Amino acid sequence: MAESKVIQVRSSLAVTGDGSIDLDILHQMMETGFNMISDSNDYGDYLQSMFKSGDVIGLKVNGLAGPGMSTRQEVVHTVSNLLNEVGRPRKKHLIWDRFDRELSALGFTISSRGGGPLCFGTDHRGIGYANSLVSWGKVGGLLSKVLVEYCDAVINVPILKDHGIAGITCAMKNHFGSIHNPNKYHDNGCDPYIADLNALEQIRSKQRLIVVDALKVQFHGGPAFHPQWAVNYGGILIGTDPVAVDAVGYKIIEDLRKKAGLKTLNGTRREPIYIKTASRYGLGEAALDKIDLLTLTI
């Protein structure tokens, strides 16, 4: 089981009054978070240890809901900049998701060559899905070639928000964008399908780090963007245990729902039970009292 440490860094200054992101504050938040998760309190040593020199590092985003409630390019580029600063160059970074058009809509520049970071979707010309069928539990399908052929390691960069079927979408559900047939896996609140997908060796072996965009969090009505249920949370979550990260994200969503006077997810029959299923599989820790959660406000 992965070390179940989750770092939460928040700043009320990260999201400005007009909704834009203060890049200096975000950079400070990211540096602080990486220092906190590092045993040596040195994010440079930490990031160098996570990724070998020469690794192609995939940054898996979530672009489903468009600019309103998808992974923000500012978060992704801040991670890329920090990697570049410590000797893991931009030309070896590959920002990806399912579709070129969704990435473009988020403000990313589609590019399959040049100085980096590279950026393209699985549907990019010449990419597509691998030919070999993979399966685990009740999940079977074809994984993106970006994941299995182009990337040596992956940083999962999801958005934290409510999901009308799964309860929440965060680290583990972001990999529904890594397989060709996610539409098949939404019964029973996506359980055990999300857990089964994340149990695949191709995902487990390549995912090294999770950086969650919680700058703005939608606590109801997801996955589509509904601004009346979204708040400027001003946070990022960093961890290596996807189950623990999702458990912390679940608690954040529930706290925001309570503050807004909404029922719990369990009360709406949308408890994200796949988190406990994944923990039973040994993919990580779901119990909050067993997660080493470190929170800092700057």
Residue frames as qw, qx, qy, qz and C-alpha x, y, z in Angstrom:
[[0.000, 0.889, 0.458, 0.000, 0.00, 0.00, 0.00],
 [0.386, 0.581, -0.037, 0.715, 1.34, 3.45, -0.91],
 [0.270, -0.184, -0.467, 0.821, 2.34, 5.91, 1.79],
 [0.058, -0.736, -0.639, -0.218, -0.95, 7.57, 2.72],
 [0.254, -0.470, -0.163, 0.829, 0.22, 11.15, 3.09],
 [0.253, 0.728, 0.496, 0.400, -1.88, 13.91, 1.56],
 [0.281, -0.241, -0.122, 0.921, -0.85, 17.55, 1.49],
 [0.121, 0.821, 0.529, 0.180, -3.46, 20.29, 1.29],
 [0.313, -0.202, -0.036, 0.927, -2.27, 23.82, 0.58],
 [0.111, 0.801, 0.574, 0.128, -4.79, 26.67, 0.44],
 [0.240, -0.185, -0.048, 0.952, -4.68, 30.38, -0.19],
 [0.237, 0.750, 0.522, -0.330, -7.52, 32.86, -0.33],
 [0.077, 0.759, -0.244, -0.598, -5.39, 34.85, -2.78],
 [0.432, -0.089, 0.797, 0.413, -4.96, 32.06, -5.35],
 [0.211, 0.568, 0.695, 0.387, -8.16, 32.90, -7.23],
 [0.091, -0.069, -0.072, 0.991, -8.60, 36.62, -7.85],
 [0.353, 0.393, 0.435, -0.729, -11.85, 38.56, -7.87],
 [0.561, 0.458, -0.278, -0.631, -12.35, 38.12, -11.61],
 [0.964, 0.052, 0.193, -0.174, -11.77, 34.36, -11.38],
 [0.634, 0.625, -0.428, 0.152, -8.23, 34.38, -12.78],
 [0.899, -0.314, -0.162, 0.258, -5.35, 32.56, -11.10],
 [0.126, -0.927, 0.354, -0.011, -2.51, 34.39, -9.34],
 [0.865, 0.340, -0.345, 0.131, 0.45, 32.50, -10.79],
 [0.178, 0.562, -0.602, 0.538, 2.93, 33.68, -8.15],
 [0.605, -0.331, 0.455, -0.564, 0.67, 32.47, -5.34],
 [0.967, 0.123, -0.034, -0.221, 0.04, 29.18, -7.14],
 [0.639, 0.493, -0.514, 0.291, 3.78, 28.64, -7.63],
 [0.128, -0.493, 0.617, -0.600, 4.33, 29.27, -3.92],
 [0.817, -0.153, 0.264, -0.489, 1.54, 26.84, -3.03],
 [0.932, 0.278, -0.230, -0.044, 3.00, 24.15, -5.25],
 [0.391, 0.535, -0.606, 0.440, 6.55, 24.60, -3.91],
 [0.402, -0.412, 0.533, -0.620, 5.21, 24.47, -0.36],
 [0.914, -0.017, 0.111, -0.390, 3.19, 21.34, -1.06],
 [0.843, 0.363, -0.378, 0.125, 6.08, 19.47, -2.66],
 [0.137, 0.530, -0.633, 0.547, 8.36, 20.45, 0.21],
 [0.610, -0.314, 0.419, -0.595, 5.79, 19.15, 2.71],
 [0.970, 0.085, -0.002, -0.228, 5.42, 15.78, 1.02],
 [0.641, 0.518, -0.502, 0.260, 9.18, 15.37, 0.68],
 [0.824, -0.448, -0.255, 0.235, 10.96, 13.60, 3.54],
 [0.612, -0.037, -0.059, 0.788, 13.90, 15.93, 3.01],
 [0.016, 0.851, 0.302, -0.429, 11.75, 19.07, 2.81],
 [0.100, -0.503, 0.474, 0.715, 13.38, 19.72, -0.57],
 [0.731, 0.493, 0.300, -0.364, 11.02, 19.59, -3.51],
 [0.402, 0.701, -0.525, -0.267, 13.92, 19.51, -5.97],
 [0.078, -0.326, 0.940, -0.065, 15.32, 16.29, -4.55],
 [0.562, 0.215, 0.681, -0.416, 11.81, 14.90, -4.26],
 [0.684, 0.611, 0.040, -0.397, 10.81, 15.50, -7.86],
 [0.302, 0.624, -0.702, -0.165, 14.16, 14.25, -9.15],
 [0.244, -0.196, 0.931, -0.189, 13.68, 11.04, -7.16],
 [0.641, 0.349, 0.508, -0.457, 10.17, 10.52, -8.54],
 [0.735, 0.661, 0.084, -0.125, 11.19, 10.73, -12.19],
 [0.763, -0.161, 0.342, 0.524, 14.29, 9.40, -13.91],
 [0.012, 0.624, -0.334, -0.706, 16.35, 11.61, -16.15],
 [0.095, 0.153, -0.786, -0.591, 14.96, 11.13, -19.64],
 [0.196, 0.414, 0.865, -0.206, 11.49, 10.01, -18.53],
 [0.177, -0.332, -0.428, -0.822, 8.60, 11.23, -20.66],
 [0.026, 0.239, 0.713, -0.659, 6.26, 12.52, -17.96],
 [0.146, -0.484, -0.664, -0.551, 2.58, 12.48, -18.84],
 [0.123, 0.100, 0.451, -0.878, 0.35, 15.03, -17.14],
 [0.100, -0.398, -0.863, -0.294, -3.15, 13.52, -17.28],
 [0.182, 0.032, 0.208, -0.961, -5.78, 16.25, -17.06],
 [0.198, 0.497, 0.838, -0.111, -9.59, 16.21, -17.04],
 [0.014, 0.115, -0.246, -0.962, -11.14, 18.36, -19.75],
 [0.049, 0.428, 0.892, 0.139, -14.68, 16.98, -19.78],
 [0.026, -0.786, -0.556, 0.270, -16.55, 20.05, -18.48],
 [0.353, 0.773, 0.165, 0.500, -14.76, 22.72, -20.49],
 [0.307, 0.463, -0.321, 0.767, -13.05, 25.80, -19.05],
 [0.486, -0.627, 0.013, -0.608, -15.54, 26.26, -16.22],
 [0.735, -0.477, 0.397, -0.273, -14.78, 23.09, -14.28],
 [0.938, 0.256, -0.155, 0.177, -11.84, 21.20, -15.76],
 [0.731, -0.355, 0.014, 0.582, -8.17, 21.00, -14.83],
 [0.126, 0.975, 0.003, -0.181, -6.81, 24.51, -15.20],
 [0.757, 0.521, -0.142, 0.368, -3.86, 25.07, -17.48],
 [0.070, -0.829, 0.368, -0.415, -2.26, 27.27, -14.81],
 [0.787, -0.454, 0.389, -0.154, -2.03, 24.27, -12.47],
 [0.943, 0.220, 0.161, 0.189, -0.54, 22.04, -15.16],
 [0.518, 0.720, -0.167, 0.431, 2.00, 24.59, -16.34],
 [0.344, -0.791, 0.391, -0.320, 3.07, 25.33, -12.76],
 [0.901, -0.240, 0.361, 0.028, 3.81, 21.63, -12.25],
 [0.815, 0.478, 0.086, 0.316, 5.66, 21.56, -15.58],
 [0.167, 0.874, -0.255, 0.378, 7.69, 24.65, -14.65],
 [0.579, -0.664, 0.436, -0.185, 8.76, 23.15, -11.33],
 [0.942, 0.034, 0.296, 0.155, 9.80, 19.91, -13.01],
 [0.616, 0.698, -0.035, 0.365, 11.79, 21.90, -15.55],
 [0.152, -0.887, 0.318, -0.298, 13.52, 23.85, -12.77],
 [0.656, -0.518, 0.542, -0.088, 14.83, 20.64, -11.17],
 [0.080, -0.470, 0.807, 0.350, 16.18, 19.07, -14.35],
 [0.426, 0.317, 0.847, 0.041, 13.17, 17.28, -15.79],
 [0.034, -0.215, 0.279, 0.935, 12.85, 19.38, -18.96],
 [0.535, 0.409, 0.236, -0.701, 9.62, 20.60, -20.57],
 [0.473, 0.401, -0.606, -0.499, 10.44, 18.83, -23.82],
 [0.248, 0.032, -0.967, 0.054, 9.82, 15.58, -21.91],
 [0.294, 0.248, 0.623, -0.681, 6.40, 16.64, -20.57],
 [0.152, -0.188, -0.764, -0.598, 3.23, 15.47, -22.33],
 [0.373, 0.152, 0.429, -0.809, -0.11, 17.02, -21.35],
 [0.247, -0.038, -0.836, -0.488, -2.93, 14.72, -22.40],
 [0.531, 0.163, 0.571, -0.604, -6.54, 13.63, -22.15],
 [0.634, 0.339, 0.695, -0.006, -9.04, 12.07, -24.51],
 [0.489, 0.724, 0.432, 0.223, -9.61, 14.73, -27.14],
 [0.427, 0.134, 0.097, 0.889, -7.58, 17.48, -28.80],
 [0.118, -0.640, -0.342, -0.678, -10.64, 19.72, -28.90],
 [0.603, -0.737, -0.305, -0.004, -11.14, 19.51, -25.13],
 [0.666, -0.301, -0.045, 0.681, -7.50, 20.34, -24.48],
 [0.255, 0.346, 0.256, 0.866, -7.70, 23.29, -26.88],
 [0.321, -0.746, -0.398, -0.427, -10.84, 24.54, -25.14],
 [0.665, -0.662, -0.209, 0.277, -8.88, 24.70, -21.87],
 [0.027, 0.973, -0.209, -0.096, -6.26, 26.92, -23.48],
 [0.673, -0.367, 0.545, 0.339, -3.58, 24.31, -24.13],
 [0.390, 0.671, -0.433, -0.457, -1.63, 24.46, -27.37],
 [0.963, 0.106, 0.244, -0.042, -1.82, 21.17, -29.27],
 [0.242, 0.789, -0.558, -0.086, 1.71, 20.13, -30.14],
 [0.994, -0.070, 0.082, 0.013, 3.35, 16.79, -30.91],
 [0.775, 0.201, -0.054, 0.597, 6.86, 18.14, -31.43],
 [0.092, 0.824, -0.082, 0.553, 9.11, 20.99, -30.37],
 [0.217, 0.426, -0.591, 0.650, 10.55, 22.25, -27.11],
 [0.411, -0.376, -0.813, 0.171, 7.61, 21.26, -24.99],
 [0.481, -0.030, 0.848, -0.222, 5.56, 20.70, -23.17],
 [0.164, -0.079, -0.809, -0.558, 3.93, 18.49, -25.76],
 [0.419, 0.211, 0.533, -0.704, 0.16, 18.32, -25.67],
 [0.449, 0.081, -0.606, -0.651, -2.32, 16.10, -27.51],
 [0.747, -0.102, 0.343, -0.560, -5.30, 13.86, -26.98],
 [0.569, -0.058, 0.818, 0.068, -5.71, 10.17, -27.56],
 [0.624, 0.635, 0.450, -0.071, -7.72, 11.08, -30.65],
 [0.029, 0.798, -0.371, -0.474, -4.76, 12.99, -32.10],
 [0.792, 0.525, -0.239, -0.199, -3.81, 11.79, -35.56],
 [0.588, 0.449, -0.648, 0.180, -1.64, 8.70, -35.34],
 [0.186, -0.364, 0.717, -0.565, -2.24, 8.06, -31.63],
 [0.749, -0.147, -0.433, -0.479, -5.44, 6.22, -30.64],
 [0.759, -0.451, 0.346, -0.317, -5.75, 3.19, -28.37],
 [0.149, -0.453, 0.875, 0.088, -3.45, 0.23, -27.90],
 [0.628, 0.114, -0.609, -0.471, -4.37, -2.99, -29.71],
 [0.381, -0.005, -0.893, 0.241, -4.01, -5.26, -26.68],
 [0.574, -0.601, -0.320, -0.456, -7.10, -5.77, -24.52],
 [0.165, 0.245, -0.713, 0.636, -6.50, -5.27, -20.79],
 [0.626, -0.499, -0.407, -0.440, -8.80, -6.42, -18.01],
 [0.177, 0.110, -0.756, 0.620, -9.08, -6.51, -14.25],
 [0.253, 0.290, 0.671, -0.634, -12.20, -7.47, -12.31],
 [0.440, 0.637, 0.616, -0.145, -15.22, -6.16, -14.20],
 [0.202, 0.858, -0.154, -0.445, -13.27, -3.75, -16.43],
 [0.690, 0.029, 0.559, 0.459, -11.95, -4.63, -19.86],
 [0.387, 0.899, 0.153, -0.138, -10.91, -2.37, -22.68],
 [0.706, 0.399, 0.032, 0.585, -8.16, -0.65, -24.63],
 [0.406, -0.732, -0.119, 0.534, -5.88, 1.87, -22.95],
 [0.301, 0.944, -0.070, -0.115, -4.69, 5.07, -24.57],
 [0.826, 0.309, -0.099, 0.461, -1.40, 4.75, -26.42],
 [0.027, 0.816, -0.245, 0.523, -0.41, 7.99, -24.72],
 [0.681, -0.601, 0.321, -0.270, -0.39, 6.11, -21.42],
 [0.940, -0.152, 0.299, 0.065, 1.03, 2.77, -22.47],
 [0.808, 0.343, 0.174, 0.447, 3.43, 3.75, -25.28],
 [0.304, 0.770, -0.018, 0.560, 4.34, 7.42, -25.01],
 [0.336, -0.796, 0.253, -0.435, 4.70, 8.04, -21.26],
 [0.522, 0.203, -0.748, 0.357, 7.27, 6.53, -18.92],
 [0.194, -0.292, -0.691, 0.633, 5.61, 8.04, -15.86],
 [0.141, -0.645, -0.516, -0.546, 2.37, 9.88, -15.13],
 [0.007, -0.113, -0.478, 0.871, 1.34, 12.75, -12.91],
 [0.068, -0.606, -0.772, -0.179, -2.42, 12.61, -12.42],
 [0.051, -0.071, -0.146, 0.985, -3.77, 16.20, -12.46],
 [0.078, -0.555, -0.799, -0.219, -7.53, 15.90, -11.89],
 [0.237, -0.407, 0.029, -0.882, -10.15, 18.45, -10.94],
 [0.044, -0.204, -0.869, 0.449, -12.09, 17.93, -7.70],
 [0.417, -0.050, -0.099, -0.902, -15.85, 18.14, -8.11],
 [0.638, 0.121, 0.582, -0.490, -19.20, 16.51, -7.52],
 [0.181, 0.137, -0.819, -0.526, -20.32, 13.79, -9.91],
 [0.653, -0.063, 0.000, -0.755, -23.99, 12.94, -10.46],
 [0.909, 0.017, -0.370, -0.191, -23.34, 9.18, -10.60],
 [0.715, 0.148, -0.540, 0.418, -20.03, 8.45, -8.86],
 [0.523, -0.751, -0.304, 0.265, -20.47, 10.99, -6.06],
 [0.150, -0.869, 0.254, 0.397, -17.17, 12.72, -6.72],
 [0.836, 0.469, -0.022, 0.285, -14.59, 12.80, -9.44],
 [0.312, -0.873, 0.358, 0.113, -10.97, 13.22, -8.43],
 [0.133, -0.601, 0.749, 0.247, -7.81, 11.11, -8.85],
 [0.441, -0.006, 0.894, 0.077, -9.15, 7.64, -9.57],
 [0.548, 0.632, 0.518, -0.177, -12.06, 8.58, -11.81],
 [0.159, 0.801, -0.314, -0.484, -9.74, 10.73, -13.93],
 [0.207, -0.304, 0.864, 0.343, -8.50, 7.49, -15.48],
 [0.587, 0.526, 0.589, -0.181, -11.88, 7.00, -17.13],
 [0.390, 0.863, -0.148, -0.286, -10.14, 9.21, -19.67],
 [0.158, -0.579, 0.769, 0.218, -7.43, 6.58, -20.11],
 [0.381, 0.089, 0.917, 0.070, -9.65, 3.78, -21.47],
 [0.072, -0.050, -0.589, -0.803, -11.67, 3.60, -24.66],
 [0.399, -0.411, -0.696, -0.433, -15.04, 2.57, -23.18],
 [0.035, 0.033, -0.613, 0.789, -15.73, 4.48, -19.93],
 [0.542, -0.123, -0.151, -0.818, -19.43, 4.68, -20.85],
 [0.710, -0.108, -0.675, -0.168, -19.77, 1.02, -19.87],
 [0.538, -0.079, -0.666, 0.511, -18.73, 1.60, -16.27],
 [0.153, -0.323, 0.166, -0.919, -21.27, 3.93, -14.69],
 [0.688, -0.421, -0.500, -0.315, -23.67, 1.42, -13.13],
 [0.753, -0.508, -0.364, 0.206, -23.89, 1.17, -9.34],
 [0.256, -0.955, 0.098, 0.117, -22.19, 4.52, -8.79],
 [0.490, 0.723, -0.482, 0.069, -19.21, 3.36, -10.88],
 [0.364, -0.505, 0.743, -0.247, -18.43, 0.68, -8.30],
 [0.689, -0.560, 0.213, 0.408, -16.37, -1.47, -8.58],
 [0.718, 0.608, 0.178, 0.288, -15.39, -0.18, -11.99],
 [0.084, 0.935, -0.263, 0.224, -13.29, 2.82, -10.91],
 [0.600, -0.600, 0.528, -0.033, -11.40, 0.62, -8.45],
 [0.886, 0.151, 0.405, 0.166, -10.97, -2.14, -11.04],
 [0.551, 0.796, -0.004, 0.250, -9.59, 0.30, -13.60],
 [0.087, -0.883, 0.401, -0.228, -7.09, 1.72, -11.13],
 [0.801, -0.370, 0.471, 0.008, -5.96, -1.80, -10.24],
 [0.837, 0.531, 0.008, 0.135, -4.58, -2.26, -13.76],
 [0.744, -0.339, 0.123, 0.562, -0.81, -2.64, -13.64],
 [0.464, 0.462, 0.273, 0.705, -0.39, -0.27, -16.59],
 [0.172, -0.854, -0.132, -0.473, -1.91, 2.53, -14.49],
 [0.720, -0.689, -0.019, 0.081, -0.48, 1.58, -11.09],
 [0.805, -0.127, 0.121, 0.566, 3.10, 1.25, -12.31],
 [0.413, 0.445, 0.199, 0.769, 3.22, 4.56, -14.18],
 [0.249, -0.858, -0.201, -0.401, 1.30, 6.87, -11.84],
 [0.577, 0.087, -0.459, 0.670, 3.92, 8.46, -9.59],
 [0.106, -0.184, -0.349, 0.913, 2.19, 11.54, -8.26],
 [0.007, -0.710, -0.671, -0.214, -1.22, 13.18, -7.94],
 [0.120, -0.147, -0.150, 0.970, -1.75, 16.95, -7.98],
 [0.070, 0.646, 0.759, 0.042, -5.40, 17.89, -7.60],
 [0.011, 0.288, 0.142, 0.947, -6.78, 21.19, -8.87],
 [0.249, -0.642, -0.705, 0.173, -9.06, 22.33, -6.04],
 [0.152, 0.005, -0.026, 0.988, -8.78, 26.03, -6.77],
 [0.541, -0.024, -0.007, -0.840, -12.48, 26.09, -7.55],
 [0.054, 0.038, 0.993, -0.101, -14.58, 23.17, -6.28],
 [0.554, -0.144, -0.310, -0.759, -18.07, 22.28, -7.43],
 [0.185, -0.133, 0.860, -0.456, -19.97, 20.49, -4.68],
 [0.535, 0.391, 0.663, -0.348, -23.22, 19.68, -6.49],
 [0.581, 0.706, 0.114, -0.389, -24.56, 19.21, -10.02],
 [0.032, -0.607, 0.694, 0.386, -21.41, 17.76, -11.58],
 [0.662, -0.211, 0.197, 0.691, -19.76, 16.78, -13.77],
 [0.293, 0.677, 0.320, 0.595, -21.05, 19.65, -15.96],
 [0.264, 0.035, -0.289, 0.920, -20.25, 23.15, -14.74],
 [0.258, -0.781, -0.505, -0.260, -22.90, 24.87, -12.62],
 [0.276, 0.444, -0.313, 0.793, -21.49, 28.09, -11.14],
 [0.525, -0.601, 0.008, -0.603, -24.19, 28.35, -8.46],
 [0.922, -0.385, 0.011, -0.043, -22.69, 25.26, -6.79],
 [0.776, 0.267, -0.182, 0.541, -19.02, 26.16, -7.24],
 [0.384, -0.918, 0.003, 0.097, -16.82, 28.01, -4.75],
 [0.414, 0.729, -0.448, 0.313, -13.34, 29.47, -4.85],
 [0.890, -0.436, -0.111, 0.072, -11.74, 26.92, -2.54],
 [0.099, 0.899, -0.405, 0.132, -8.20, 28.06, -3.31],
 [0.702, -0.469, 0.534, -0.049, -6.60, 24.68, -2.79],
 [0.615, 0.438, -0.635, -0.163, -4.36, 22.01, -4.20],
 [0.867, -0.353, 0.323, -0.141, -3.95, 18.44, -2.96],
 [0.413, 0.614, -0.671, -0.043, -0.73, 16.49, -3.43],
 [0.737, -0.330, 0.547, -0.220, -0.18, 12.80, -2.75],
 [0.181, 0.371, -0.857, -0.308, 0.94, 9.46, -4.09],
 [0.156, 0.204, 0.947, -0.193, -1.95, 7.35, -2.73],
 [0.208, -0.217, -0.487, -0.820, -4.96, 7.80, -5.05],
 [0.447, -0.530, -0.716, -0.080, -7.39, 6.32, -2.54],
 [0.382, -0.493, -0.396, 0.674, -6.27, 8.65, 0.24],
 [0.055, -0.071, 0.204, 0.975, -6.39, 11.64, -2.10],
 [0.326, -0.362, -0.623, -0.612, -9.95, 10.75, -3.12],
 [0.462, -0.540, -0.666, 0.226, -10.97, 10.21, 0.51],
 [0.250, -0.385, -0.200, 0.866, -9.74, 13.69, 1.40],
 [0.102, -0.067, -0.424, -0.897, -11.48, 15.11, -1.67],
 [0.379, -0.474, -0.756, -0.246, -14.70, 13.38, -0.65],
 [0.371, -0.552, -0.515, 0.540, -14.50, 15.04, 2.78],
 [0.104, -0.201, 0.091, 0.970, -14.00, 18.45, 1.16],
 [0.253, -0.267, -0.617, -0.695, -17.09, 17.96, -1.02],
 [0.433, -0.547, -0.716, 0.034, -19.17, 16.87, 1.98],
 [0.310, -0.439, -0.333, 0.775, -18.04, 19.85, 4.05],
 [0.049, 0.067, -0.273, -0.958, -19.00, 22.24, 1.26],
 [0.349, -0.383, -0.722, -0.458, -22.38, 20.52, 0.84],
 [0.408, -0.543, -0.639, 0.362, -23.07, 20.83, 4.56],
 [0.188, -0.321, -0.106, 0.922, -22.15, 24.50, 4.52],
 [0.207, -0.030, -0.444, -0.871, -24.59, 25.02, 1.63],
 [0.568, 0.037, 0.447, -0.690, -27.37, 23.16, 3.44],
 [0.692, 0.258, -0.518, -0.432, -27.41, 20.21, 1.05],
 [0.953, -0.227, 0.124, -0.159, -27.85, 16.54, 1.91],
 [0.427, -0.526, 0.694, 0.244, -24.80, 14.34, 2.22],
 [0.386, 0.359, -0.704, -0.477, -23.84, 12.31, -0.83],
 [0.026, -0.072, -0.987, 0.142, -24.96, 9.23, 1.07],
 [0.303, 0.437, 0.550, -0.644, -28.28, 10.97, 1.65],
 [0.540, 0.560, -0.166, -0.606, -28.67, 11.37, -2.11],
 [0.932, 0.079, 0.355, 0.006, -27.58, 7.75, -2.70],
 [0.619, 0.740, -0.194, 0.178, -24.34, 8.91, -4.30],
 [0.581, -0.704, 0.394, 0.108, -21.75, 7.91, -1.72],
 [0.512, 0.659, -0.538, -0.119, -18.50, 7.20, -3.64],
 [0.886, -0.333, 0.296, -0.127, -18.29, 3.62, -2.44],
 [0.845, 0.456, -0.175, 0.218, -15.59, 2.84, -5.00],
 [0.037, 0.774, -0.496, 0.393, -13.12, 4.54, -2.64],
 [0.669, -0.411, 0.545, -0.294, -13.64, 1.80, -0.02],
 [0.958, 0.257, 0.124, -0.028, -13.55, -0.86, -2.73],
 [0.551, 0.703, -0.347, 0.285, -10.18, 0.42, -3.93],
 [0.263, -0.667, 0.581, -0.386, -8.90, 0.33, -0.37],
 [0.885, -0.143, 0.392, -0.205, -10.00, -3.29, 0.00],
 [0.862, 0.486, -0.073, 0.124, -8.00, -4.06, -3.13],
 [0.735, -0.395, 0.072, 0.546, -4.91, -2.65, -1.43],
 [0.466, 0.624, 0.218, 0.588, -4.68, 0.39, -3.72],
 [0.117, 0.444, -0.232, 0.858, -4.50, 2.84, -0.83],
 [0.160, -0.266, -0.737, 0.600, -6.04, 4.05, 2.42],
 [0.166, -0.576, -0.530, -0.600, -9.68, 5.16, 2.61],
 [0.502, -0.697, -0.478, 0.185, -10.02, 5.79, 6.37],
 [0.114, 0.885, -0.057, 0.448, -9.45, 9.46, 7.17],
 [0.585, -0.768, 0.237, -0.106, -8.10, 8.68, 10.64],
 [0.855, -0.185, 0.345, 0.340, -5.35, 6.60, 9.02],
 [0.564, 0.659, 0.155, 0.473, -4.36, 9.20, 6.43],
 [0.486, -0.411, -0.096, 0.766, -1.51, 11.56, 7.25],
 [0.235, 0.816, 0.385, 0.362, -3.23, 14.77, 6.17],
 [0.421, -0.362, -0.108, 0.825, -1.10, 17.91, 6.42],
 [0.188, 0.837, 0.450, 0.247, -2.86, 21.21, 5.77],
 [0.389, -0.336, -0.055, 0.856, -1.28, 24.61, 5.39],
 [0.239, 0.892, 0.380, 0.059, -2.81, 27.98, 4.53],
 [0.517, -0.137, 0.104, 0.839, -0.55, 30.60, 2.99]]
